[in-house]
Amino acid sequence: MKYVRWIILFIVFIGLVLYVTNEETKEYDKQNQALKNGVVFEGLITGIKKSNNHSFGVLTLSVFKSNFKEFSEELKEGMYPYQIKDKKAEIYLPIYMERQIGDHVQLISDRQIIYYKGKNTEDKGEVYIITDPSDIDFVKKNSIFNNH
């Protein structure tokens, strides 16, 4: 009988964890709906700046192919993970792998995906709306566009 109380508490705890996780997933999906905007661009990395916050950083690109000449829209909450202006672009994301100047990058916003092709590496990653205040602050201080 004394174990029944612990089992019930455990079940309630698991239920609470599942509920919170489900709500966070819904919010994440809702935020990232803004990325379904048709933006696609390709370029070569011309600059890399990394913060001390979980390898978050800014990749600067020389754009050679894009379906938008300029993209610098703002959101009510958070910020887009990229900007494009005058054949230049920036991508804001964690930079876990060693990226190098000259690596080829392709970003497809609708699919929330970024492809990398370096001299010796080829992989892909995810892009998402930036909501962490320290990451947003890093972008504001390190962006070549300085309009945030």
C-alpha positions in Angstrom: 0.0 0.0 0.0 2.9 2.4 0.7 4.2 1.9 -2.8 0.9 2.9 -4.4 1.4 6.5 -3.3 4.9 6.6 -4.9 3.6 5.0 -8.1 0.8 7.6 -8.3 3.3 10.4 -7.7 5.6 9.0 -10.4 2.7 8.8 -12.9 1.6 12.4 -12.1 5.3 13.6 -12.5 5.6 11.8 -15.9 2.3 13.3 -17.0 3.4 16.8 -16.1 6.7 16.3 -18.0 4.9 15.1 -21.1 2.5 18.1 -20.9 5.2 20.7 -20.5 7.3 19.1 -23.4 4.2 19.0 -25.6 3.4 22.7 -24.9 7.1 23.7 -25.6 7.0 21.8 -28.9 3.8 23.6 -30.0 5.4 27.0 -29.2 8.6 26.0 -31.1 6.6 24.9 -34.2 4.4 28.1 -34.0 7.5 30.3 -34.0 9.2 28.5 -36.8 6.1 28.8 -39.1 7.6 32.3 -39.9 10.4 30.4 -41.7 8.0 29.2 -44.4 8.6 32.3 -46.5 10.3 30.9 -49.6 13.8 32.3 -48.9 16.5 30.3 -50.6 20.1 31.4 -51.0 23.6 30.1 -51.6 27.0 31.6 -51.1 30.5 31.3 -49.8 31.5 31.9 -46.2 33.6 35.1 -46.0 33.5 35.6 -42.2 32.9 33.6 -39.0 32.2 35.0 -35.5 31.5 32.7 -32.6 30.2 33.6 -29.2 30.9 31.8 -25.9 27.2 30.7 -25.7 27.0 27.1 -26.9 29.0 27.9 -30.1 26.4 30.3 -31.3 27.7 32.5 -34.1 27.4 34.5 -37.2 28.4 33.3 -40.6 28.9 36.0 -43.2 28.4 35.0 -46.8 29.1 36.3 -50.3 25.8 35.4 -52.0 25.9 34.2 -55.6 22.4 32.8 -55.9 19.2 34.0 -54.1 15.5 34.4 -54.8 15.5 37.5 -52.6 17.7 40.6 -53.2 17.1 41.7 -49.7 15.6 40.1 -46.6 15.7 41.8 -43.2 12.2 41.4 -41.7 11.6 41.5 -38.0 9.5 39.4 -35.7 7.5 40.4 -32.6 9.3 37.7 -30.7 12.8 36.5 -31.6 14.6 37.1 -34.9 15.0 35.4 -38.2 18.2 33.3 -38.4 19.4 35.2 -41.5 19.5 38.5 -43.4 20.3 39.2 -47.0 21.4 42.6 -48.5 23.5 43.7 -51.5 24.9 40.2 -52.4 25.8 39.6 -48.7 24.1 37.5 -46.1 24.4 36.5 -42.5 23.2 33.3 -40.9 22.8 33.1 -37.2 23.1 29.7 -35.6 25.2 27.4 -33.5 28.5 26.6 -35.3 29.4 23.2 -34.0 31.6 21.9 -36.8 34.7 23.7 -38.0 33.5 26.0 -40.7 36.1 27.7 -42.9 36.3 30.7 -45.1 35.3 29.6 -48.6 32.9 26.8 -47.6 29.8 26.6 -49.7 26.5 27.2 -47.9 22.9 26.7 -49.1 19.9 27.7 -46.9 16.3 26.6 -47.6 14.1 28.4 -45.2 10.9 26.6 -45.9 12.6 23.3 -44.9 14.5 24.9 -42.0 17.7 23.4 -43.4 21.2 24.6 -44.2 23.6 22.6 -46.3 27.4 22.9 -46.0 30.1 21.8 -48.4 33.6 22.4 -47.4 36.9 21.3 -48.7 36.9 18.0 -46.7 33.3 18.0 -45.2 29.7 17.9 -46.4 26.8 18.0 -43.9 23.6 19.8 -43.0 22.0 21.5 -40.1 18.8 23.2 -38.9 17.9 26.8 -38.8 15.3 28.2 -36.4 14.0 31.5 -35.0 16.5 32.9 -32.6 14.9 33.6 -29.2 17.8 33.4 -26.7 18.4 37.0 -25.5 22.2 36.5 -25.3 22.2 35.2 -28.9 20.2 38.2 -30.1 22.5 40.5 -28.3 25.5 38.8 -30.0 24.0 39.3 -33.4 23.3 43.0 -32.7 26.9 43.5 -31.7 28.4 41.5 -34.5 26.2 42.0 -37.5 27.6 43.7 -40.6 24.1 45.0 -41.2 23.7 46.7 -37.8 19.9 47.3 -38.1 18.8 45.1 -35.2 
